[in-house]
Amino acid sequence: MRREIGWAFGLMALFTAVLAPAVGFVVAQVGDRREARGRFLIMAALSSVPILFFLFFGVLFPECPDEYHC
């Protein structure tokens, strides 16, 4: 049960890390605010770093394969 809840919170954190900069950028684009667009682009770049680490180390190179339970 704890493992599923942990995955749910992890996925929700990743989703919100992607959602916030995307929505902010769209709002800044519609409002034609250049300074805000730049901030949201920087925010998106910084948000992508933990997501890439999670995907790389958590999904692509897991410590224990599914056949082995460490």
C-alpha positions as CSV (number, residue, x, y, z in Angstrom):
1,M,0.0,0.0,0.0
2,R,2.8,2.5,0.9
3,R,4.6,1.8,-2.3
4,E,1.5,2.7,-4.4
5,I,0.9,5.9,-2.4
6,G,4.6,6.9,-2.8
7,W,4.3,6.4,-6.6
8,A,1.1,8.4,-6.7
9,F,2.7,11.3,-4.8
10,G,5.8,11.1,-7.0
11,L,3.8,11.2,-10.2
12,M,1.7,14.0,-8.9
13,A,4.8,16.0,-8.0
14,L,6.2,15.4,-11.5
15,F,2.9,16.4,-13.1
16,T,2.7,19.7,-11.1
17,A,6.4,20.4,-11.8
18,V,5.5,20.3,-15.5
19,L,2.1,21.9,-15.3
20,A,3.0,25.1,-13.4
21,P,5.7,26.4,-15.8
22,A,3.6,25.4,-18.9
23,V,0.5,27.2,-17.7
24,G,2.4,30.2,-16.6
25,F,4.2,30.4,-19.9
26,V,0.8,30.2,-21.8
27,V,-0.7,32.9,-19.6
28,A,2.4,35.1,-20.1
29,Q,2.3,34.5,-23.9
30,V,-1.4,35.5,-24.0
31,G,-0.8,38.5,-21.9
32,D,2.2,39.5,-24.1
33,R,4.6,39.8,-21.1
34,R,8.2,39.1,-22.2
35,E,9.7,39.3,-18.7
36,A,7.3,36.7,-17.4
37,R,7.9,34.5,-20.4
38,G,11.6,34.4,-19.7
39,R,11.0,33.6,-16.0
40,F,8.7,30.7,-16.9
41,L,11.2,29.4,-19.5
42,I,13.9,29.4,-16.8
43,M,11.4,27.8,-14.4
44,A,10.7,25.0,-16.9
45,A,14.3,24.4,-17.5
46,L,15.0,24.1,-13.7
47,S,11.9,21.9,-13.2
48,S,13.1,19.5,-15.9
49,V,16.3,18.6,-14.1
50,P,14.7,16.6,-11.3
51,I,12.3,15.0,-13.8
52,L,15.2,13.8,-15.9
53,F,17.0,12.5,-12.9
54,F,13.8,10.6,-11.8
55,L,13.4,9.1,-15.3
56,F,17.0,8.2,-15.7
57,F,17.7,6.7,-12.3
58,G,14.3,5.6,-11.3
59,V,13.0,4.1,-14.5
60,L,15.8,3.5,-16.9
61,F,18.5,2.3,-14.4
62,P,16.7,0.8,-11.4
63,E,18.9,-0.6,-8.7
64,C,17.1,-3.9,-8.5
65,P,15.5,-5.5,-11.6
66,D,11.9,-6.7,-11.3
67,E,13.0,-10.4,-11.0
68,Y,15.1,-9.7,-7.9
69,H,13.6,-8.2,-4.7
70,C,16.4,-6.4,-2.8
